[in-house]
C-alpha cells in the first residue's frame, strides 16, 4: 500500500511539472529585434502610407460616343417582279439576254398571236357592219320608214361589236410581255418554241439602283428610331466595306411574337455592288455625343439599385490619396466602358480595382501605377514604328481594301439624283 501511494504522488508531481512547462513555453517573452535605426510605431497606430491599402485607378476621359443598336437583316430590291403570262401560248420571240438592263415598256417575250390577231380582224369587220347598219337605221327612222325599235337594236349590236373588238385586242396584247419598270433581267427559264401555261415563270426583273435593307429592332428602341436617321451596314460577302443606309419607313405594328418593330432603310446602289438576298449586319445610329465622359466599367460599384464609384482626391502627401464614395448616373454602355451622365467631372480619378479594401469614406489609399511598364513599351513600339521604312505601312494598306474588286464591277450608273435622296429629304422635313 505504501508503494502505491508513492507512485501516485510521483505521477501527480510529473503532471504538474509538465503543465507548468507548457504554460511557460506559451507565455514566454518575445526576443528583442535588432534596432536598424528606425523607430518602431506605437502599438495600435498605423505607420503612414505603408499601411494604406493599394488600389488601381483611371481618369474620367472625354470622348465621342454613339448611341446605337445592332441588328441583322437582308437586302432586297427597290422593285422586284417575276414575269408570268396571263394567257397560255407558244414562245415566238425573246428580245432580251440574261442579265441585260431593260427599260420600262420594252418588249421582252412575244407569244404566238396569229389567232388573236385574226380575231381582232374579225371583230373589226363586225364593228364596221354594225356601224353601217346603225347609221342607215338612223336615217330611215328620221324619214319614218322604220320604227325606233330597229334603231335601238342596231345601237345595241354596235356596242356588242365594240366590246368584241376590245376583247380581241386585250387578248392579243396579253401575248406581249413587257418590262414593268427599269431594271436588270435575271436568268430566263424558257426558250423559243416553249409552250407556256398561264402563270408559268419566265424571268425576274430587279431594280437595284436602290437597295432596301429590312431589319428588326426590339420594341424598346421604337421611341428612338426615326425616319431620316442613318444606319451603317456591314456585309459578310464584302468584308471591310461599310455602307450608309437612310431609314425610310418604320412599321407601325409591333410583332407580338418577337416584340420587335420592322424597319426599312435605303442604300444608294448605282455602282451595283450590292445584290438582293445578301445577309447584312446593321448598326442603327440614334445619336452621337462629342463630349461624353467615360470611365472603365469595372469602376462601377452597384448597390441597392444605385451606381457608385470611389473617387480619389489629394491626400496629406504625394503618395497618398483620400477615397470618397460618389453616386453616379450612367448612360450608354460599351464593352469595357460606360458613360457617366452625372456625378463626375473630366479628369477625376476613380478606383478601378481594390474597392473592397476601401472600408469607409476619407480613408487614405495608395495608387498602384501599372501603366509605366506598358507606357515604356508603347513608347518603344512607337519609336520603332517611326524608325520603320515608309514602305511597310504602305504595302499593308492595299491588302485591307483591294483595288481589283471595284475594277471587276459593272460600270456605275451615276446619272440622275440619288435614288434614296428624295425620301431622306422628305423624312428630314
NORKAZI-V298775 format. One record per helix or strand. SS is the DSSP state (hx for helix, st for strand). FROM is the first residue (numbers start at 1). TO is the last residue. If there is no record, write none. Layout:
ss=SS from=FROM to=TO
ss=SS from=FROM to=TO
This chain:
ss=hx from=2 to=26
ss=hx from=48 to=51
ss=st from=53 to=59
ss=st from=61 to=84
ss=st from=89 to=94
ss=st from=101 to=102
ss=st from=107 to=111
ss=hx from=114 to=143
ss=hx from=148 to=173
ss=st from=176 to=178
ss=st from=183 to=185
ss=st from=195 to=196
ss=st from=201 to=218
ss=hx from=219 to=221
ss=st from=230 to=235
ss=st from=238 to=255
ss=st from=260 to=268
ss=st from=279 to=296
ss=hx from=297 to=299
ss=st from=301 to=303
ss=st from=306 to=314
ss=st from=320 to=334
ss=st from=337 to=342
ss=st from=349 to=353
ss=hx from=355 to=357
ss=st from=364 to=367
ss=hx from=371 to=387
ss=hx from=391 to=400
ss=hx from=403 to=407
ss=hx from=421 to=428
